[in-house]
Amino acid sequence: MTRPDNQFVRAEVSELARFIGCALERAGLPAADAATVGGLMAEADLQGSDGHGVIRLPQYVKRIRAGGINVRPDIRVATEQAAMAVLDGDNGMGHLVVTRAVELAVEKARACGIGWVSVRASNHAGPASLYVRKVMQHDMVGLYFAVGNANHLPPWGGLEMLLSTNPIAVAVPAGTEPPIVLDMATTVAAYGKVKALAKRGETMPEGWMMDREGRPLLDPARAAEGFLLPIGGYKGYGLALVAGLLAGTLGGGAMGRDVVDFNQNHVTPTNTGQAILALDLKAFRDPDVFKADVDRLIRDIRNSERLPGVEHIRLPGEQSHAKRKLYSETGIPIAAALARDLDDLASDLGIEPLQLMSPVHP
């Protein structure tokens, strides 16, 4: 199948989930697990997190085939108390491991008002916001921390890459307004965004990466020659360190020199660490009153006085919320170059190719 050049094509979210699930099942995952992961990966693209969606599929399949991921893991509680647990993912797909961690954190929060679940022996799980959104659906506040799956950040003032993007996410329920969903890397940009720009043949904005001589690095194809920059300078470095300690070291996951670069090494288990925290609104106050207060604050911020030339004050999660709605109606945009890679993967796996809608310009 020939895909057009230099433009985007579109796929319905259900078709994207089907294709990803079929590919993962053919690679070796049980059907139910493959469908779960496929749904979450398609949801990542649905909300515009294109660095964590279907673009990762060829890499996941390569790692599964190399034996770097356990396709039939025994995901189990290693230790627990009333309001906490450590979950051992047995080197399973991160999407499955973190989904189980969310379920357990919510269960504990219902009983105790708060539930913290640390994860070890996991793998890359896609965008953090997917999991705090799951917590939020239970009238709870969700917080998430993770150790990135490759070190792209040196300590402030250093050159040795001992830290990763180490994302942080928070989801706060609202009433009639869209919820507050903060999902951020502790670097200026997540490395997945760098990979997405490289796939589209685009350049990076100045300030995302720096080469080892301290000069701005703009070509994402040369990303291996430099490193990501932390948000807020030394403060972002501190956030990356603390997030990694909470997500990795606390539960026994890899951190620092122990982090395995899953972009280069497809065989060695990554021992990825993640952590999910659930706060039950009912333990603090009436959920409806809380959400009404959140609504009022959202409107106060949105309608507050703006600088000259600023048309709209946005809140965390607003753009992804809008993309979910838009892409549900118009289809998910996929770079044509990526679509061709997915065709090659489908041919290699012997599955039906991804069925696309009409191509459009970006």
RODRENVO-617000 format. One record per residue (C-alpha): x, y, z. Coordinates in steps of 0.001 Angstrom, whole numbers, padded with zeros to 6 digits, always signed. Layout:
% residues N
XYZ ...
***
This chain:
% residues 362
+000000+000000+000000 +001360+003429-000966 +000955+006258+001522 +001232+009924+000444 +004321+011987+001296 +004670+015193+003324 +001250+015211+004894 -000896+013695+007580 -003484+010977+007225 -006218+010157+009727 -007521+007080+011471 -010565+006534+013643 -009666+005869+017264 -011435+002485+017248 -009501+001414+014153 -006213+002561+015669 -006929+000602+018850 -007853-002467+016775 -004665-002293+014741 -002395-001843+017769 -004145-004668+019614 -003799-007024+016635 -000109-006201+016280 +000602-006809+019957 -001391-010027+019976 +000514-011316+016954 +003746-010340+018723 +002785-012570+021650 +000503-010772+024124 -002720-012524+025180 -005711-011068+023319 -007243-009308+026332 -003937-007721+027341 -003221-006655+023760 -006653-005003+023558 -006075-003149+026843 -002720-001794+025702 -004098-000977+022250 -006922+001033+023767 -004574+003042+025971 -002113+003722+023143 -004925+004891+020867 -006211+007094+023692 -002761+008680+023921 -003000+009710+020261 -006611+010781+020755 -005559+013428+023278 -002623+014604+021188 +000133+012749+023075 +001548+011548+019763 +004988+010859+021204 +003474+008091+023338 +000875+006555+021052 +001112+004375+017962 +004560+005801+017179 +005840+003498+019949 +004331+000330+018463 +007310-000760+016309 +009598-000293+019305 +007319-002302+021600 +007073-005139+019064 +010845-005172+018616 +011339-005385+022374 +008752-008137+022782 +010341-010173+019999 +013780-009727+021552 +012506-011098+024859 +012843-007777+026650 +009195-007794+027794 +007394-010624+029570 +004172-011201+027617 +002572-013278+030385 +003647-011525+033602 +002595-012401+037120 +001730-008867+038268 +001601-009181+042041 +001679-007257+045301 +005161-007534+046796 +004323-005787+050064 +001425-003727+051371 -000214-001998+054291 -003642-000436+054594 -002967+002667+052479 +000030+001575+050407 +001490-001236+048351 +004469-002096+046194 +003466-003817+042958 +005913-006052+041096 +005182-005924+037369 +007260-009003+036489 +008613-007118+033455 +005178-006904+031851 +003915-004188+029523 +003868-000963+031510 +000312-000131+030453 -000925-003317+032138 +001178-002871+035265 +000207+000759+035880 -003456+000017+035174 -003338-002582+037946 -001576-000056+040200 -004386+002444+039598 -007016-000147+040502 -005192-000995+043715 -004611+002670+044668 -008298+003460+044157 -009299+000435+046234 -007066+001555+049090 -008237+005164+048839 -011844+004045+049188 -010940+002318+052432 -008407+004804+053851 -009032+008079+052026 -005595+007771+050434 -003835+005060+048452 -000210+005019+047278 +001063+002241+045037 +004693+002049+043974 +005578-000033+040932 +008798-001842+040088 +009792-004247+037291 +007503-002353+034906 +008051-000873+031440 +007196+002255+029479 +003477+002965+029966 +002708+005932+027714 +001514+009362+028876 +001101+009858+032609 -002228+011627+032179 -003953+008401+031114 -003572+006989+034601 -004466+010021+036689 -007573+010326+034518 -008501+006790+035549 -008227+007793+039220 -010277+010933+038610 -013196+008885+037281 -013757+007643+040851 -014234+011143+042313 -010607+011165+043409 -007560+013304+042804 -004828+011349+041032 -001073+011932+041135 +001512+010016+039117 +005304+009895+039041 +007550+007863+036754 +011182+007273+035914 +011754+007756+032195 +012992+004819+030138 +016254+006449+029098 +018490+009067+030678 +018485+012282+028644 +019203+014805+031404 +022449+015513+033297 +022461+016996+036792 +022496+020797+036716 +025922+021900+035509 +026982+018383+034534 +027405+016381+031331 +026767+012794+032440 +023136+011871+031793 +022024+010378+035104 +018380+011490+035038 +015437+011174+032696 +012352+013199+031810 +010721+011762+034974 +007148+012947+034370 +004637+014196+036916 +000870+014200+036384 -002064+015420+038476 -005781+015149+037686 -008332+017169+039668 -012060+016591+039050 -014304+019528+038249 -018072+019880+037979 -019367+021345+034726 -015946+022554+033583 -013313+020272+032016 -011093+018759+034731 -007639+020082+035563 -005136+017579+034155 -001470+018508+034452 +000910+016167+032617 +004472+017376+032354 +007957+016115+031916 +010528+017645+034223 +012413+018540+031042 +011298+021340+028710 +010053+018668+026297 +009470+014943+026637 +011806+012803+024536 +008772+011318+022797 +008097+014756+021324 +011634+014811+019955 +011030+011434+018294 +007718+012634+016881 +009356+015707+015320 +012104+013544+013828 +009481+011271+012267 +007737+014302+010742 +011009+015815+009496 +010570+018952+011591 +013034+020907+013727 +012958+021451+017487 +012406+024870+019057 +015460+026412+020651 +015551+025572+024355 +014526+021910+024110 +018009+020406+023777 +021666+021399+024008 +024761+019734+022590 +027739+018776+024734 +029427+022088+023959 +026484+024046+025386 +025047+025090+022013 +021347+024854+021098 +020485+021599+019297 +017613+021976+016825 +017775+018834+014649 +015868+015982+016361 +017727+013470+014185 +020891+014515+016077 +019313+014115+019516 +021893+011505+020534 +024560+014225+020312 +023075+016241+023158 +020687+016241+026082 +017321+017608+027123 +017108+020747+029240 +015199+020828+032531 +012236+023124+033073 +013133+026178+035113 +016843+025489+035109 +018142+024007+038361 +014598+023794+039740 +013616+021354+036994 +016706+019291+037744 +015563+019117+041379 +012059+018056+040320 +013469+015326+038058 +015568+013997+040920 +012728+013975+043450 +010219+012471+041004 +012691+009700+040241 +013282+008991+043918 +009528+008719+044538 +008765+006679+041420 +011872+004527+041243 +014080+004319+044312 +011248+004202+046864 +009677+001083+045365 +012849-000591+044113 +012765+000581+040496 +015788+001639+038454 +017209+005142+038895 +020372+006945+037832 +023003+004688+036276 +020676+001680+036635 +018198+003052+034068 +018217+000982+030864 +017896+002929+027602 +015045+001091+025925 +015746+002981+022686 +019056+001128+022335 +018685-002028+024431 +015729-004261+023538 +016690-007251+025668 +017573-006187+029210 +014593-005730+031584 +014257-002019+032358 +012907-002351+035928 +010919+000810+035287 +009508+002486+038389 +006184+004305+038586 +003964+005476+041442 +000286+006354+041631 -001434+008238+044444 -005222+008414+044840 -006959+010883+047167 -010653+010211+047805 -012553+013517+047795 -015086+012143+050287 -012329+011823+052882 -011716+015577+052706 -015090+017207+052018 -018293+016887+050001 -017149+016018+046437 -019862+018136+044810 -018904+021189+046856 -015237+020632+046059 -015937+020357+042329 -018093+023485+042406 -015165+025331+043988 -012852+024003+041270 -015324+025187+038625 -015364+028682+040130 -011572+028841+040252 -011328+027661+036648 -013711+030395+035507 -011886+033014+037579 -008596+032105+035925 -010025+031800+032422 -011819+035134+032661 -009067+037031+034438 -007430+040099+032922 -005100+039254+030050 -001910+040790+028722 -002183+042756+025483 -002383+040380+022524 -003367+037357+024611 -006684+035971+023386 -007204+033117+025801 -005887+031992+029196 -005650+028221+029195 -005730+025722+032021 -003820+022425+032301 -005538+019744+030247 -007700+022143+028253 -005968+021516+024936 -005920+017738+025314 -009604+017863+026268 -010333+019773+023058 -008283+017345+020977 -010159+014377+022431 -013392+015926+021255 -012061+017003+017847 -010236+013780+016991 -013217+011690+018083 -015162+013443+015338 -012537+013938+012613 -010079+011109+013220 -006585+011020+014685 -003864+012670+012551 -000901+010403+011808 +002224+011473+009949 +002366+009772+006554 +005917+008612+007267 +004679+006845+010396 +001770+005337+008451 +004271+003797+006039 +006243+002356+008949 +003030+000838+010309 +002320-000705+006899 +005761-002327+006984 +005073-003600+010484 +001695-005018+009433 +003327-006819+006519 +006044-008180+008793 +003488-009428+011330 +001065-010716+008715 -001892-008649+009908 -004372-006347+008176 -002908-002851+007678 -004241+000164+009497 -007293+001465+007637 -006979+005207+007171 -009390+007998+006398 -008739+010645+003741 -005345+012390+003965 -005238+015996+005142 -002601+018665+005525 -001312+019269+009079 
***
